[in-house]
């Protein structure tokens, strides 16, 4: 039955064309944004998962900044401690020469001046080796920072999440009297000074090694956090990124379908015209 009021063919053709245009628009959005799921309406479940993962990535970036800052503080302290070790080694050489009876009074006086100058240098190094207001050599400053993903863990819980970095306080541990200096006026005094320098040198070496170990831990943690963030980014991409090769092929197919749909609708719209021939 033919009707001039209802064109079933045109209705079907129009619905088909609308569906094709909708798919074409979606494909064009995928190509322009690079995402197959850009909003919650595209796929609420996957979009929600991706947003949680993006939050994790943002948290890892903050953690990475914490690790970088802590690493810089520890590295600065380690460099200062290593400089102290080198200066103490130089002092040990000077004191070693003073343990000999062959050193005359004038030489002892000059050596004492050189030793005290290096002691002043050590004290200055310890006092000025700081970063962000943290001095891990003279004050033994300790600080704590978040070094890993903190999923519902209390701030006071150090288990695997918070890293505590403790200073070494070289002033106390070395046990040197920087104000009085070292007395090498005779071989006996020089021998006592040698013992004091050996103890101070051992303490400084232990302190530098401790800071080096802490710095390595922070460096390893930073590397781990970076890898985890990269892994999450890859996972997010697998969930929401568009397959550009597939999208390109689908776009060309839909464009062809669109042209055919337009032609089909045009043909369907012409059908009522044939009814006129019945009245000729």
LOLODO-607579 format. One record per residue (C-alpha): residue in three letters; x, y, z. Coordinates in steps of 0.1 Angstrom, whole numbers, padded with zeros to 4 digits, always signed. Layout:
<sites>
ALAXYZ...
</sites>
This chain:
<sites>
UNK+0000+0000+0000UNK+0013+0034-0009UNK+0006+0065+0012UNK+0012+0102+0008UNK+0011+0106+0046UNK+0036+0079+0058UNK+0068+0070+0039UNK+0081+0039+0056UNK+0111+0037+0033UNK+0121+0073+0041UNK+0117+0067+0079UNK+0140+0036+0077UNK+0165+0054+0056UNK+0165+0085+0079UNK+0170+0064+0110UNK+0199+0045+0093UNK+0215+0078+0082UNK+0212+0092+0118UNK+0229+0061+0132UNK+0257+0065+0106UNK+0261+0102+0114UNK+0263+0094+0151UNK+0290+0068+0146UNK+0308+0091+0123UNK+0308+0120+0148UNK+0321+0096+0175UNK+0349+0084+0153UNK+0358+0120+0143UNK+0360+0128+0181UNK+0382+0099+0187UNK+0406+0110+0160UNK+0406+0146+0171UNK+0410+0139+0209UNK+0431+0107+0205UNK+0407+0090+0231UNK+0381+0064+0226UNK+0367+0072+0261UNK+0370+0109+0267UNK+0339+0114+0290UNK+0319+0094+0315UNK+0290+0090+0290UNK+0314+0071+0266UNK+0318+0043+0291UNK+0312+0052+0328UNK+0330+0022+0343UNK+0362+0024+0323UNK+0362+0062+0326UNK+0359+0059+0364UNK+0388+0035+0365UNK+0410+0057+0344UNK+0403+0087+0366UNK+0413+0068+0397UNK+0445+0058+0379UNK+0451+0094+0368UNK+0448+0104+0405UNK+0475+0078+0413UNK+0498+0093+0387UNK+0493+0128+0401UNK+0501+0115+0436UNK+0533+0098+0422UNK+0543+0131+0407UNK+0541+0147+0442UNK+0560+0118+0457UNK+0586+0122+0430UNK+0590+0159+0440UNK+0594+0149+0476UNK+0620+0124+0467UNK+0639+0148+0446UNK+0639+0175+0473UNK+0650+0149+0500UNK+0677+0135+0477UNK+0691+0170+0471UNK+0693+0177+0509UNK+0710+0143+0516UNK+0733+0148+0486UNK+0744+0182+0499UNK+0751+0168+0533UNK+0770+0138+0519UNK+0792+0161+0498UNK+0799+0182+0530UNK+0807+0151+0550UNK+0831+0138+0523UNK+0848+0172+0523UNK+0852+0169+0561UNK+0868+0134+0556UNK+0893+0148+0531UNK+0902+0177+0554UNK+0907+0153+0583UNK+0929+0131+0562UNK+0951+0162+0554UNK+0952+0170+0591UNK+0963+0134+0599UNK+0992+0137+0575UNK+1003+0169+0592UNK+0999+0154+0627UNK+1018+0123+0616UNK+1048+0144+0608UNK+1047+0160+0642UNK+1051+0126+0659UNK+1088+0126+0649UNK+1115+0140+0671UNK+1131+0154+0639UNK+1105+0182+0636UNK+1119+0214+0652UNK+1099+0240+0671UNK+1095+0263+0642UNK+1081+0236+0620UNK+1057+0225+0648UNK+1044+0260+0651UNK+1038+0263+0613UNK+1022+0229+0613UNK+0999+0238+0642UNK+0988+0269+0623UNK+0980+0248+0593UNK+0961+0222+0613UNK+0940+0249+0631UNK+0933+0265+0598UNK+0919+0232+0585UNK+0900+0227+0617UNK+0883+0261+0611UNK+0876+0250+0575UNK+0860+0218+0588UNK+0838+0237+0613UNK+0828+0262+0586UNK+0819+0233+0562UNK+0797+0216+0588UNK+0780+0248+0598UNK+0772+0259+0562UNK+0763+0226+0546UNK+0726+0230+0544UNK+0697+0231+0520UNK+0661+0243+0525UNK+0671+0252+0560UNK+0681+0216+0569UNK+0716+0210+0582UNK+0722+0173+0586UNK+0759+0177+0597UNK+0759+0201+0626UNK+0723+0199+0640UNK+0716+0163+0632UNK+0683+0174+0617UNK+0658+0146+0610UNK+0629+0149+0586UNK+0602+0126+0573UNK+0584+0125+0539UNK+0560+0104+0520UNK+0580+0081+0497UNK+0554+0058+0484UNK+0516+0054+0477UNK+0498+0061+0509UNK+0465+0041+0506UNK+0447+0047+0539UNK+0479+0045+0560UNK+0481+0067+0590UNK+0506+0095+0589UNK+0525+0081+0618UNK+0529+0047+0602UNK+0564+0044+0586UNK+0558+0010+0571UNK+0569+0012+0535UNK+0553+0046+0529UNK+0572+0072+0549UNK+0610+0076+0548UNK+0628+0091+0578UNK+0661+0107+0571UNK+0683+0112+0602UNK+0713+0136+0604UNK+0747+0125+0616UNK+0757+0155+0638UNK+0794+0154+0631UNK+0803+0180+0657UNK+0794+0157+0685UNK+0804+0124+0669UNK+0839+0136+0659UNK+0846+0148+0695UNK+0871+0176+0684UNK+0875+0208+0703UNK+0875+0233+0674UNK+0881+0263+0697UNK+0912+0249+0714UNK+0926+0232+0683UNK+0952+0204+0684UNK+0983+0205+0706UNK+1014+0190+0688UNK+1040+0209+0708UNK+1059+0176+0714UNK+1058+0140+0702UNK+1036+0129+0732UNK+1010+0156+0725UNK+1012+0148+0688UNK+1005+0111+0695UNK+0974+0121+0715UNK+0964+0144+0687UNK+0968+0115+0662UNK+0944+0094+0683UNK+0919+0122+0684UNK+0921+0127+0646UNK+0918+0090+0639UNK+0886+0088+0660UNK+0872+0119+0643UNK+0881+0106+0609UNK+0864+0073+0616UNK+0833+0091+0628UNK+0832+0113+0597UNK+0837+0083+0574UNK+0808+0065+0591UNK+0787+0097+0588UNK+0794+0101+0551UNK+0787+0064+0544UNK+0754+0067+0563UNK+0744+0096+0542UNK+0755+0079+0510UNK+0734+0048+0519UNK+0704+0070+0526UNK+0709+0089+0493UNK+0710+0055+0475UNK+0678+0045+0491UNK+0661+0077+0481UNK+0675+0073+0445UNK+0662+0037+0443UNK+0628+0048+0456UNK+0626+0076+0431UNK+0634+0052+0403UNK+0607+0028+0415UNK+0581+0056+0417UNK+0590+0068+0382UNK+0585+0033+0368UNK+0552+0029+0386UNK+0539+0062+0372UNK+0550+0052+0337UNK+0533+0018+0341UNK+0501+0036+0352UNK+0502+0059+0322UNK+0506+0029+0299UNK+0476+0013+0316UNK+0455+0045+0313UNK+0464+0046+0276UNK+0453+0010+0271UNK+0419+0018+0286UNK+0410+0051+0270UNK+0433+0059+0241UNK+0419+0054+0206UNK+0433+0029+0181UNK+0442+0054+0154UNK+0446+0028+0127UNK+0412+0013+0134UNK+0396+0047+0138UNK+0410+0058+0104UNK+0397+0028+0086UNK+0363+0031+0104UNK+0361+0068+0094UNK+0365+0060+0057UNK+0339+0032+0059UNK+0314+0055+0077UNK+0320+0083+0052UNK+0311+0058+0024UNK+0280+0046+0044UNK+0270+0082+0049UNK+0270+0089+0012UNK+0250+0057+0005UNK+0226+0066+0032UNK+0220+0101+0018UNK+0213+0085-0016UNK+0190+0059-0001UNK+0171+0087+0017UNK+0169+0107-0015UNK+0154+0077-0033UNK+0130+0070-0005UNK+0118+0107-0006UNK+0111+0104-0043UNK+0087+0074-0038UNK+0056+0096-0032UNK+0062+0113-0065UNK+0052+0080-0083UNK+0018+0082-0068UNK+0010+0111-0091UNK+0012+0087-0121UNK-0019+0070-0107UNK-0040+0101-0114UNK-0029+0108-0150
</sites>
